[in-house]
């Protein structure tokens, strides 16, 4: 059964535990997770990148377009999150991270499982 996005979002407690290095279930929050938001099925993405200027999700589903699918920084510990409707498990993707030098760098998901 798919989880609702609200269950996957990083709460204040999640952020506190992560910041303290004591969030033992962080794999349930970070990475890519099939989910439902507003009745639509898709994939929820979350990644830790505290020094990123911005992050986009790129993959086969958007032609590896670095301008598509922006992520939003949430909280104070550097977690970025987004939901992309219509995606299915098994899609090829990477995070396009704009670093503090202003360069776009494609990064694999550290919590990716395939």
C-alpha positions as a Python dict, from the first residue, in 0.01 Angstrom:
ca = {
    (1, 'X'): (0, 0, 0),
    (2, 'X'): (132, 342, -94),
    (3, 'X'): (197, 598, 177),
    (4, 'X'): (57, 949, 174),
    (5, 'X'): (321, 1217, 114),
    (6, 'X'): (242, 1373, 453),
    (7, 'X'): (377, 1053, 615),
    (8, 'X'): (704, 1081, 420),
    (9, 'X'): (773, 1452, 475),
    (10, 'X'): (1043, 1537, 728),
    (11, 'X'): (877, 1652, 1050),
    (12, 'X'): (1049, 1875, 1306),
    (13, 'X'): (1126, 1564, 1512),
    (14, 'X'): (1274, 1389, 1206),
    (15, 'X'): (1494, 1691, 1138),
    (16, 'X'): (1604, 1713, 1500),
    (17, 'X'): (1695, 1343, 1518),
    (18, 'X'): (1872, 1359, 1181),
    (19, 'X'): (2070, 1667, 1292),
    (20, 'X'): (2174, 1485, 1609),
    (21, 'X'): (2276, 1175, 1411),
    (22, 'X'): (2015, 964, 1591),
    (23, 'X'): (1747, 907, 1325),
    (24, 'X'): (1769, 531, 1287),
    (25, 'X'): (1483, 512, 1035),
    (26, 'X'): (1605, 788, 802),
    (27, 'X'): (1596, 546, 508),
    (28, 'X'): (1216, 565, 538),
    (29, 'X'): (1230, 940, 473),
    (30, 'X'): (1522, 1000, 234),
    (31, 'X'): (1553, 862, -118),
    (32, 'X'): (1267, 784, -358),
    (33, 'X'): (942, 637, -233),
    (34, 'X'): (624, 551, -426),
    (35, 'X'): (349, 764, -270),
    (36, 'X'): (11, 932, -308),
    (37, 'X'): (-48, 1307, -297),
    (38, 'X'): (-389, 1465, -349),
    (39, 'X'): (-518, 1133, -483),
    (40, 'X'): (-243, 1105, -746),
    (41, 'X'): (15, 827, -748),
    (42, 'X'): (379, 915, -805),
    (43, 'X'): (716, 921, -634),
    (44, 'X'): (831, 1127, -334),
    (45, 'X'): (1198, 1231, -340),
    (46, 'X'): (1405, 1360, -50),
    (47, 'X'): (1779, 1417, -24),
    (48, 'X'): (2021, 1581, 219),
    (49, 'X'): (2232, 1851, 56),
    (50, 'X'): (2290, 2134, 307),
    (51, 'X'): (2514, 2346, 81),
    (52, 'X'): (2314, 2316, -242),
    (53, 'X'): (2184, 2633, -403),
    (54, 'X'): (1903, 2436, -567),
    (55, 'X'): (1825, 2077, -669),
    (56, 'X'): (1621, 1926, -951),
    (57, 'X'): (1523, 1564, -1015),
    (58, 'X'): (1623, 1453, -1365),
    (59, 'X'): (1564, 1126, -1547),
    (60, 'X'): (1418, 944, -1846),
    (61, 'X'): (1074, 1075, -1750),
    (62, 'X'): (1172, 1439, -1823),
    (63, 'X'): (1442, 1390, -2087),
    (64, 'X'): (1714, 1463, -1828),
    (65, 'X'): (1601, 1827, -1834),
    (66, 'X'): (1796, 2009, -1564),
    (67, 'X'): (1530, 2278, -1545),
    (68, 'X'): (1240, 2043, -1470),
    (69, 'X'): (1117, 1904, -1139),
    (70, 'X'): (1264, 2140, -878),
    (71, 'X'): (1298, 2035, -517),
    (72, 'X'): (1217, 2255, -217),
    (73, 'X'): (1446, 2299, 81),
    (74, 'X'): (1258, 2225, 401),
    (75, 'X'): (1363, 2293, 758),
    (76, 'X'): (1707, 2386, 880),
    (77, 'X'): (1919, 2072, 832),
    (78, 'X'): (1943, 2085, 451),
    (79, 'X'): (1676, 1838, 337),
    (80, 'X'): (1527, 1893, -10),
    (81, 'X'): (1192, 1732, -106),
    (82, 'X'): (950, 1703, -399),
    (83, 'X'): (670, 1485, -536),
    (84, 'X'): (647, 1393, -904),
    (85, 'X'): (306, 1256, -1003),
    (86, 'X'): (278, 976, -1256),
    (87, 'X'): (617, 818, -1190),
    (88, 'X'): (644, 448, -1119),
    (89, 'X'): (896, 241, -926),
    (90, 'X'): (1206, 163, -1134),
    (91, 'X'): (1244, 496, -1316),
    (92, 'X'): (1602, 603, -1388),
    (93, 'X'): (1687, 931, -1213),
    (94, 'X'): (1957, 1141, -1052),
    (95, 'X'): (1964, 1458, -847),
    (96, 'X'): (2095, 1764, -1031),
    (97, 'X'): (2262, 1961, -751),
    (98, 'X'): (2370, 2320, -807),
    (99, 'X'): (2665, 2348, -569),
    (100, 'X'): (2814, 2647, -388),
    (101, 'X'): (3041, 2716, -691),
    (102, 'X'): (2731, 2749, -909),
    (103, 'X'): (2796, 2427, -1104),
    (104, 'X'): (2530, 2166, -1178),
    (105, 'X'): (2645, 1820, -1072),
    (106, 'X'): (2449, 1499, -1131),
    (107, 'X'): (2445, 1282, -819),
    (108, 'X'): (2314, 932, -764),
    (109, 'X'): (2065, 886, -482),
    (110, 'X'): (2261, 771, -174),
    (111, 'X'): (1947, 586, -60),
    (112, 'X'): (1876, 432, -402),
    (113, 'X'): (1814, 59, -390),
    (114, 'X'): (1842, -53, -753),
}
